[in-house]
């Protein structure tokens, strides 16, 4: 099983992550949760399950810049990149007055480097 705890992800555009919106995932056993913000999202959260193969099934809810509340569900399939980071293929469905569905990609951001002069 992939351990998602503490990993940070951003949407992918033109081959690389855009750090405009960042999601941080947490995990305890098969339980997964996270929070995200940036881009059009003022704040968002997700809660779900991680499968033995690293796939994720979760529900999400977010408040957009204009005050709209959006909720839906998502199934994410991981791909481990050559450098060990994870790329997620997300098949999502949004509920409500602006119902929609689609596929998007998130890519793990590199771990932050320790500040100069500090021990790792």
C-alpha positions, 0 to 999 in steps of 0.5 A: 500500500502507498503511504500518502501521509504528509504528501502534497499534490497539485493539479498537472498542466502542460506536463508539470504541477501547478502550485496554484492549488495544493492538497495535503493528504493524511493517512492512518491505515486505510483511512485517508483525509486531506485539505486543499486551497488555492486557485478558485478554492478558498478551502476544501477537504476530502475523506475516503479510503486507500485500497491495497493497490494505492487507489483512493476513493473519497468524497470532497467538499469545497468553498469557491472564491464566489462562495459557491459550495461544491461537493462530489466524489472521486476515484484516484489511480496512482502511478509511481514516477521514476523519481518516486513521486506519485501522479494520480489519475482522478475520475471525479463527479460533482453534484448539485446545480453545476453537476459535472464529471471528468478526469484530471491529474494531480502530481506530488510536489517534491518534499520541501527542503530544510532551510539553510543552516538547519539540520534535516 
